[in-house]
């Protein structure tokens, strides 16, 4: 599996979100930006993303995932390097 495949799976499941995916093999860093995260608790935000990857997590093709979620407003407020 590669980052592009993970991103495509996420976009298929959550088409209204923007994703930035880095990693390879079975370890990925995912940043998800979307209105879907508005008003949700952090754990629920992660669950929303995990659902899209549940089959790959179950079969072991995705093992370690670090997920950061933002609403568009939160993303805009993030400091940039």
One Martini backbone bead per residue (centre of mass of N, CA, C, O) as a GRO file, in nm:
protein
   81
    1UNK     BB    1   0.101   0.033   0.016
    2UNK     BB    2   0.013   0.379  -0.037
    3UNK     BB    3  -0.061   0.708  -0.003
    4UNK     BB    4  -0.252   0.727  -0.250
    5UNK     BB    5  -0.440   0.495  -0.163
    6UNK     BB    6  -0.527   0.610   0.105
    7UNK     BB    7  -0.642   0.874  -0.005
    8UNK     BB    8  -0.856   0.744  -0.190
    9UNK     BB    9  -1.016   0.607   0.036
   10UNK     BB   10  -1.086   0.863   0.191
   11UNK     BB   11  -1.230   1.013  -0.046
   12UNK     BB   12  -1.452   0.800  -0.088
   13UNK     BB   13  -1.570   0.840   0.210
   14UNK     BB   14  -1.465   1.171   0.230
   15UNK     BB   15  -1.525   1.395  -0.014
   16UNK     BB   16  -1.539   1.675   0.175
   17UNK     BB   17  -1.233   1.629   0.212
   18UNK     BB   18  -0.904   1.700   0.303
   19UNK     BB   19  -0.588   1.535   0.221
   20UNK     BB   20  -0.290   1.436   0.403
   21UNK     BB   21  -0.042   1.193   0.298
   22UNK     BB   22   0.196   0.996   0.480
   23UNK     BB   23   0.393   0.724   0.377
   24UNK     BB   24   0.447   0.362   0.424
   25UNK     BB   25   0.323   0.064   0.395
   26UNK     BB   26   0.179   0.066   0.739
   27UNK     BB   27   0.257   0.385   0.774
   28UNK     BB   28   0.062   0.684   0.875
   29UNK     BB   29   0.000   1.029   0.794
   30UNK     BB   30  -0.300   1.215   0.879
   31UNK     BB   31  -0.471   1.488   0.723
   32UNK     BB   32  -0.791   1.633   0.808
   33UNK     BB   33  -1.025   1.845   0.621
   34UNK     BB   34  -1.352   1.939   0.765
   35UNK     BB   35  -1.683   1.995   0.850
   36UNK     BB   36  -1.737   1.714   0.989
   37UNK     BB   37  -1.569   1.815   1.263
   38UNK     BB   38  -1.781   1.988   1.366
   39UNK     BB   39  -1.837   1.944   1.715
   40UNK     BB   40  -1.635   1.725   1.765
   41UNK     BB   41  -1.464   1.502   1.915
   42UNK     BB   42  -1.155   1.378   1.882
   43UNK     BB   43  -1.236   1.077   1.881
   44UNK     BB   44  -1.455   1.103   1.660
   45UNK     BB   45  -1.277   1.205   1.436
   46UNK     BB   46  -1.107   0.945   1.417
   47UNK     BB   47  -1.340   0.751   1.357
   48UNK     BB   48  -1.419   0.868   1.085
   49UNK     BB   49  -1.147   0.781   0.952
   50UNK     BB   50  -1.123   0.477   1.029
   51UNK     BB   51  -1.359   0.365   0.862
   52UNK     BB   52  -1.206   0.387   0.583
   53UNK     BB   53  -0.968   0.172   0.711
   54UNK     BB   54  -1.078  -0.094   0.843
   55UNK     BB   55  -0.994  -0.319   0.642
   56UNK     BB   56  -0.684  -0.255   0.648
   57UNK     BB   57  -0.653  -0.299   0.950
   58UNK     BB   58  -0.764  -0.591   0.967
   59UNK     BB   59  -0.540  -0.705   0.743
   60UNK     BB   60  -0.258  -0.519   0.797
   61UNK     BB   61  -0.189  -0.295   0.573
   62UNK     BB   62  -0.268  -0.120   0.825
   63UNK     BB   63  -0.114  -0.025   1.136
   64UNK     BB   64  -0.014   0.284   1.146
   65UNK     BB   65  -0.192   0.581   1.272
   66UNK     BB   66  -0.183   0.936   1.225
   67UNK     BB   67  -0.435   1.167   1.334
   68UNK     BB   68  -0.542   1.480   1.194
   69UNK     BB   69  -0.797   1.722   1.273
   70UNK     BB   70  -0.994   1.969   1.080
   71UNK     BB   71  -1.124   2.247   1.026
   72UNK     BB   72  -1.099   2.499   0.816
   73UNK     BB   73  -1.051   2.712   1.040
   74UNK     BB   74  -0.829   2.558   1.190
   75UNK     BB   75  -0.635   2.537   0.951
   76UNK     BB   76  -0.599   2.846   0.903
   77UNK     BB   77  -0.480   2.886   1.210
   78UNK     BB   78  -0.233   2.751   1.134
   79UNK     BB   79   0.087   2.748   1.145
   80UNK     BB   80   0.339   2.845   0.919
   81UNK     BB   81   0.665   2.786   0.775
   0.00000   0.00000   0.00000
